[in-house]
Amino acid sequence: MIVKSIKDRFSVRKFLNKPVEKEQLKEILEAARLSPSARNTQPYHFVVISDPDKRAKLTEICNGQKFAAEAPLSIAVCADNTDYVMKCGQPAYTVDASIAAEHINLQAVELGLGSCWIGSFNHDALADLIKLPRDHKIVTLLPIGYPAVSKGERNLKSLEDLVSYNSFK
């Protein structure tokens, strides 16, 4: 049930030293592939980083975030078609890739895995590491693995604080 995965999801920053099974990775990537995109352009591309030498470089690339290198794998969520801007003024690739990234996050939870959305990274260094074509951008990096910690309490705003009807309040 999707609501259970949404409620169970949290940002995992400590992973067990246990590999993600190939079938699990395939299911995660399939969930990302099925995500919607503006005009069905499907601008996303997913680079799985599992090589230990490459993973070891992720702490520095991610500004000292050690868990980025400690996860058994990370997925760089990339996109092309970066020039297309939707009529609402938003670049479509960031929205499309973000939807795909959240599909990855939720499918990981469904499989008993965890992840963390990393936006603090050196784009050029990560692009060099994964040999990203110049016409692509990296939207996020998602370390994925078995959580070594349980979900803690989160202080979330109430619906009343987040929702307005018919006009912004």
C-alpha positions, 0 to 999 in steps of 0.5 A: 500500500502506497500510504504505508510506504509514504508513512514508513519512509525516512532519510536513512543516513546509516546503512548495514553492510549488506548488499542490495539484491539484483532483483531488488535493484531491478524493481527499484529502477522499474518503478523509476522507469514508470514515473510520469514526465511532461509531454512523456519526454522521459528525460531521466537516466539513472546511473547506479554507482556500486563500484567500491572505488567510485563509492569511496569518492562519494563522501568528498563529492557529497561535502563530507556526508560519509553515508553516501559512500557507506551505502552499498549503492547509490543512484544518480538521477540525471536528466537531459532535455534541460532546455524545456520549460513548462508553461508554468515557468518550471524547468520540466527536467527537475520536476520529472527527475524528482518524480522518478527519484521519489518513485525510487525512494518509495519502492526502496521502502516497499522492499525493506530498504532505505534511501536519502535524498542528497542535494548537497554534492559537487555536480562537476565532480559527480558528473566526472565520476559517472562520465555524464554527457555534457547535455545532462544534469544530475538532479539528486543522488540517492544512496540505497541500502538496508537501514541500520537505524529505525525511523525516529520521531519527525516534527511535521506540520499539520494539514491545517498549516499546509493546506488552503482552499480556494485561495492562499491563507 
